[in-house]
Amino acid sequence: MKMAEVRRKAKEMGLKVQSMKKPDLIRAIQKAEGNMPCFATGRSVCAQMSCCWREDCLPVKHGGTQ
């Protein structure tokens, strides 16, 4: 997701977005949604299947190798 979309989502939720980097802003959104604020923290496994950031966060696996 592009930064402009992340900022829009944050603003819609009433979060202050100025001078926040993308990972920090996404974690603030996750927390506001009641989810674990874990975006881009190095996890390789995630149980939050409905998280809208999942695809951008977890490493992409190609052919079963990493």
C-alpha positions in Angstrom: 0.0 0.0 0.0 1.3 3.4 -0.9 2.0 6.0 1.8 -0.8 8.3 0.6 -3.3 5.4 1.2 -1.8 4.7 4.6 -2.1 8.4 5.6 -5.7 8.5 4.3 -6.6 5.4 6.4 -4.9 6.8 9.5 -6.7 10.2 9.1 -10.1 8.4 8.7 -9.4 6.7 12.0 -8.5 10.1 13.6 -4.8 9.4 14.0 -2.2 12.1 13.7 0.0 11.3 10.7 2.6 14.1 10.4 6.2 13.1 10.5 5.6 9.4 11.0 7.4 6.9 8.9 5.3 4.3 7.1 6.0 1.3 9.5 5.3 3.4 12.6 2.1 4.7 11.1 0.9 1.3 10.1 1.6 0.0 13.6 -0.4 2.9 15.0 -3.3 1.9 12.8 -2.9 -1.8 13.8 -3.1 -0.7 17.5 -6.1 1.5 16.9 -7.8 -1.5 15.2 -7.2 -3.6 18.3 -4.5 -5.7 16.6 -1.0 -6.4 17.6 1.2 -3.5 16.3 3.7 -5.8 14.7 4.1 -4.5 11.1 7.7 -4.9 9.8 9.1 -6.0 13.1 10.9 -9.0 11.6 8.3 -11.7 12.3 8.3 -14.6 9.8 5.0 -16.0 10.9 1.8 -14.2 11.6 -1.5 -15.5 13.0 -3.4 -12.3 12.1 -5.0 -13.7 8.9 -7.4 -10.7 8.4 -4.7 -8.0 8.8 -4.8 -5.8 5.7 -1.0 -5.2 6.0 -0.2 -8.9 5.9 0.9 -9.0 2.3 3.2 -6.0 2.7 4.6 -7.2 6.0 5.6 -10.9 5.7 8.5 -11.9 3.5 7.4 -13.3 0.1 8.4 -16.9 -0.4 9.3 -18.1 -3.8 9.6 -21.9 -4.5 9.7 -22.8 -0.8 13.0 -21.0 -0.2 13.8 -17.8 1.7 
